[in-house]
Amino acid sequence: MTWENRFRLFGGVVAVIALVFGLTLVFNHRQNQITSYSAQVAADTYTVGADHAGTVVRQLVAEGDTVESGQELFVVQSLQLKEDIANGLEVADTEAYKLNRASGTITYYAVTAGRIDKLNAMQGNSVPAGGALAELTGGERYVEASFRLVPRDYARVATGEPARITLPNDQVVTGTVEKVSVTSGVDGTVSTLRIASDALRGLDQQTLAEPGAPVIVTVELADSSWFAPITDAVNDLLQQVGLR
């Protein structure tokens, strides 16, 4: 065998080993990923509640309005509260409402920026103590994603693990697993993950980040195999050169 053929053989062996190693890394990486079958952007819902019975004398918002934190929402006239204050009842103002002790009116405010998704009371309506005036969807946007996981994979889902969120326009933003919960029903056992992402803040005024917007979530599972350091190094390199 000539040296030329030996070099060719050696090169071929190295190429095969590199190919097998690369395919093994790809296989290992895919084994450490799960993709949601259902996911959507979500936000916390707050109830604007009437602390005292009365009549809505001013309605400053309509259903579907976008409001800012601290914005006035309703003014409620409460004759009973006025009498109670006159009789010595001490009621302190809060972030959610402020009292006019002379007139017996209560002004309710938004405790967070968001959207009025439901009006439970309108101007002229009577509201009981503890009754709901409106429902406000606001606060930080996050993603709720549902997965069907085998027990082995469920044990590898951990808070703090990275996640990729594919928005309706195919834009990809990053996030982290914030909470993991499990429910059982007719469809079997479903794992629901809450994904936090700072990138959603910049999209708050767009339909891409509106609560209910469908997305796709891919989550990295905790990898304890001996390939883990190598896989992480390759993923970091691909991210740095913009290929992932």
Backbone torsions as a table, in degrees:
resi	resn	phi	psi	omega
1	MET	NA	129.1	-178.9
2	THR	-76.7	163.0	178.9
3	TRP	-63.7	-32.3	178.7
4	GLU	-62.5	-44.0	179.6
5	ASN	-67.7	-34.9	178.3
6	ARG	-64.3	-42.3	177.4
7	PHE	-63.2	-40.3	178.4
8	ARG	-63.8	-42.4	178.7
9	LEU	-63.4	-44.8	178.9
10	PHE	-61.4	-43.8	178.7
11	GLY	-62.7	-39.7	178.4
12	GLY	-64.4	-42.0	178.6
13	VAL	-62.5	-44.4	179.0
14	VAL	-61.7	-41.6	-180.0
15	ALA	-63.5	-42.8	179.1
16	VAL	-63.5	-44.7	178.9
17	ILE	-61.1	-43.1	179.4
18	ALA	-63.7	-40.2	179.7
19	LEU	-64.6	-46.5	179.7
20	VAL	-62.5	-41.9	179.6
21	PHE	-63.1	-43.0	179.3
22	GLY	-64.0	-43.7	178.7
23	LEU	-65.0	-34.9	177.4
24	THR	-64.5	-41.1	177.1
25	LEU	-63.0	-43.4	179.0
26	VAL	-62.1	-45.3	179.7
27	PHE	-62.6	-43.7	-179.9
28	ASN	-63.6	-39.5	179.3
29	HIS	-64.1	-43.6	-179.2
30	ARG	-67.8	-31.5	177.0
31	GLN	-68.4	-18.7	-178.2
32	ASN	-102.4	19.8	177.4
33	GLN	-127.1	145.0	172.5
34	ILE	-129.2	147.4	-179.4
35	THR	-120.9	136.8	-177.4
36	SER	-68.1	147.9	170.7
37	TYR	-94.7	-15.0	176.3
38	SER	-154.5	132.4	179.7
39	ALA	-158.1	147.3	178.9
40	GLN	-154.7	156.7	174.6
41	VAL	-71.5	140.0	-178.8
42	ALA	-137.4	167.6	176.2
43	ALA	-153.4	154.7	-179.4
44	ASP	-70.3	147.1	179.2
45	THR	-109.5	133.2	-179.4
46	TYR	-118.0	139.9	176.0
47	THR	-97.4	126.2	173.5
48	VAL	-85.1	102.1	-172.9
49	GLY	-102.9	145.8	176.8
50	ALA	-86.2	115.4	-179.4
51	ASP	-75.4	-21.1	-179.3
52	HIS	-136.1	144.4	179.0
53	ALA	-65.6	147.2	179.0
54	GLY	174.8	-163.5	-179.0
55	THR	-122.2	135.1	178.2
56	VAL	-73.2	112.2	-179.2
57	VAL	-99.7	-17.6	174.8
58	ARG	-142.6	129.4	175.9
59	GLN	-116.3	112.5	-170.9
60	LEU	-102.0	-1.0	179.9
61	VAL	-137.2	159.2	175.4
62	ALA	-122.7	163.4	179.1
63	GLU	-61.3	131.4	-178.5
64	GLY	95.9	-9.4	179.8
65	ASP	-68.6	145.2	172.2
66	THR	-95.9	131.6	-176.2
67	VAL	-124.6	158.8	176.3
68	GLU	-103.4	157.8	177.6
69	SER	-60.8	131.7	-179.1
70	GLY	88.8	-1.0	-179.6
71	GLN	-74.9	141.4	178.4
72	GLU	-69.4	137.5	-178.2
73	LEU	-115.9	-51.1	-176.6
74	PHE	-143.2	154.0	168.6
75	VAL	-123.3	124.8	-177.2
76	VAL	-116.6	130.1	175.9
77	GLN	-91.2	123.9	-179.4
78	SER	-127.9	100.7	179.5
79	LEU	-67.2	-35.4	179.0
80	GLN	-63.1	-42.4	178.1
81	LEU	-63.2	-39.5	179.4
82	LYS	-60.7	-42.1	178.7
83	GLU	-67.2	-40.6	-179.9
84	ASP	-63.2	-40.6	178.3
85	ILE	-65.2	-40.5	177.9
86	ALA	-62.9	-27.8	-180.0
87	ASN	-89.0	5.9	174.1
88	GLY	106.0	2.8	178.2
89	LEU	-67.4	131.8	178.4
90	GLU	-102.8	121.0	179.6
91	VAL	-127.2	124.9	-177.7
92	ALA	-94.9	147.6	173.8
93	ASP	-69.4	151.9	177.3
94	THR	-131.2	179.7	176.0
95	GLU	-64.9	-27.3	-175.2
96	ALA	-87.7	-24.8	-179.7
97	TYR	-155.9	157.4	175.8
98	LYS	-133.7	145.4	-175.8
99	LEU	-103.1	144.4	165.9
100	ASN	-108.4	100.2	-171.8
101	ARG	-68.2	-26.6	-179.4
102	ALA	-71.8	-41.2	-176.8
103	SER	-97.5	-13.6	-178.7
104	GLY	74.5	26.9	178.0
105	THR	-104.4	152.0	179.3
106	ILE	-123.9	125.4	176.7
107	THR	-101.8	125.0	-179.0
108	TYR	-100.7	141.8	-175.5
109	TYR	-124.2	157.7	173.8
110	ALA	-75.4	130.1	180.0
111	VAL	-87.2	-8.2	177.3
112	THR	-155.4	159.0	174.2
113	ALA	-70.9	145.7	-179.9
114	GLY	172.1	-153.1	-176.5
115	ARG	-131.6	139.7	176.2
116	ILE	-79.8	105.4	-177.1
117	ASP	-91.6	-19.2	-178.6
118	LYS	-154.3	131.3	174.6
119	LEU	-102.0	120.7	177.1
120	ASN	-96.7	-15.7	179.9
121	ALA	-145.6	145.8	179.0
122	MET	-127.6	171.8	-177.8
123	GLN	-57.4	130.5	-178.5
124	GLY	97.8	-15.6	179.5
125	ASN	-78.2	149.0	171.5
126	SER	-92.6	141.7	179.0
127	VAL	-127.2	137.2	177.0
128	PRO	-80.0	163.7	174.6
129	ALA	-63.0	128.4	-177.2
130	GLY	87.1	-3.0	179.0
131	GLY	-72.8	157.2	-178.5
132	ALA	-91.7	130.7	174.7
133	LEU	-88.9	-39.4	-178.1
134	ALA	-164.3	167.3	173.5
135	GLU	-119.1	128.7	-175.5
136	LEU	-115.6	122.9	175.1
137	THR	-98.4	118.0	-176.4
138	GLY	-163.1	-157.4	-177.6
139	GLY	79.8	-164.2	-178.3
140	GLU	-71.5	138.1	172.6
141	ARG	-76.6	144.0	174.5
142	TYR	-147.1	179.0	-179.1
143	VAL	-121.5	134.9	172.2
144	GLU	-107.9	120.2	-176.2
145	ALA	-124.3	137.2	-179.3
146	SER	-109.2	137.4	-178.4
147	PHE	-133.5	147.0	169.1
148	ARG	-103.9	109.7	-173.1
149	LEU	-117.5	142.5	170.8
150	VAL	-76.3	157.0	-177.4
151	PRO	-52.8	-37.2	-179.0
152	ARG	-61.6	-43.0	-179.5
153	ASP	-74.0	-35.7	179.8
154	TYR	-59.6	-38.1	-179.7
155	ALA	-66.0	-16.6	-177.2
156	ARG	-100.4	0.7	176.1
157	VAL	-87.4	123.9	-177.0
158	ALA	-136.3	148.3	175.4
159	THR	-63.8	145.1	-178.4
160	GLY	91.7	-10.1	179.0
161	GLU	-71.5	147.7	-178.5
162	PRO	-72.1	153.7	178.2
163	ALA	-142.6	152.3	175.0
164	ARG	-116.3	132.5	-178.4
165	ILE	-114.1	118.7	177.2
166	THR	-97.2	115.2	-177.2
167	LEU	-79.5	169.0	-178.4
168	PRO	-57.0	-25.4	179.0
169	ASN	-93.8	15.4	179.9
170	ASP	72.4	4.8	173.1
171	GLN	-69.5	138.9	-178.6
172	VAL	-110.7	127.3	174.8
173	VAL	-122.8	160.1	-176.5
174	THR	-101.9	158.2	177.9
175	GLY	-157.5	-175.7	177.8
176	THR	-136.9	151.2	177.8
177	VAL	-72.2	121.9	-176.9
178	GLU	-102.8	-31.0	-176.7
179	LYS	-155.1	144.3	178.2
180	VAL	-126.5	129.1	176.7
181	SER	-137.1	158.3	-176.4
182	VAL	-130.0	136.6	174.9
183	THR	-131.0	151.8	177.6
184	SER	-120.9	136.8	-179.6
185	GLY	-155.5	-159.0	-177.6
186	VAL	-66.0	-24.2	179.7
187	ASP	-90.7	8.8	-179.0
188	GLY	94.6	-161.6	-178.7
189	THR	-87.4	127.8	-178.0
190	VAL	-122.6	130.6	175.4
191	SER	-98.0	126.4	178.8
192	THR	-110.6	125.4	-178.4
193	LEU	-111.5	135.5	171.8
194	ARG	-97.1	121.8	-176.0
195	ILE	-109.6	120.8	176.1
196	ALA	-93.1	141.9	179.8
197	SER	-151.9	118.6	177.0
198	ASP	-64.5	-24.9	-177.1
199	ALA	-65.6	-23.4	-179.5
200	LEU	-70.5	-20.8	-179.5
201	ARG	-62.1	-39.6	-179.2
202	GLY	-73.1	-6.7	-178.7
203	LEU	-110.6	9.7	-173.8
204	ASP	-57.9	-31.9	-177.2
205	GLN	-91.5	8.0	-179.6
206	GLN	-113.8	155.1	179.7
207	THR	-65.8	-18.0	179.5
208	LEU	-62.3	-29.2	-176.5
209	ALA	-114.5	15.5	177.0
210	GLU	-72.0	141.0	176.6
211	PRO	-53.5	130.8	-177.7
212	GLY	101.1	-13.1	179.4
213	ALA	-64.5	127.4	-178.2
214	PRO	-74.9	140.1	178.2
215	VAL	-139.8	173.1	174.2
216	ILE	-121.2	132.6	-177.2
217	VAL	-118.7	130.6	173.2
218	THR	-117.3	126.1	-175.0
219	VAL	-116.5	138.0	175.5
220	GLU	-83.1	128.0	176.0
221	LEU	-86.5	151.3	176.5
222	ALA	-61.7	125.9	-176.6
223	ASP	-107.7	116.5	-179.4
224	SER	-107.5	5.6	-178.8
225	SER	-74.5	165.5	179.4
226	TRP	-70.2	-11.2	176.6
227	PHE	-80.2	-13.1	-170.8
228	ALA	-53.6	-50.2	-179.2
229	PRO	-60.4	-38.6	-179.2
230	ILE	-68.3	-44.6	179.2
231	THR	-60.9	-42.9	179.0
232	ASP	-62.6	-41.2	-179.6
233	ALA	-64.2	-41.9	179.0
234	VAL	-65.1	-43.4	179.2
235	ASN	-62.3	-41.4	178.1
236	ASP	-62.0	-40.9	179.7
237	LEU	-65.1	-42.3	179.7
238	LEU	-64.2	-37.3	177.7
239	GLN	-67.0	-39.0	-178.7
240	GLN	-66.7	-34.6	-179.1
241	VAL	-91.9	2.5	175.5
242	GLY	79.7	20.7	179.5
243	LEU	-98.4	4.0	179.4
244	ARG	-146.1	NA	NA
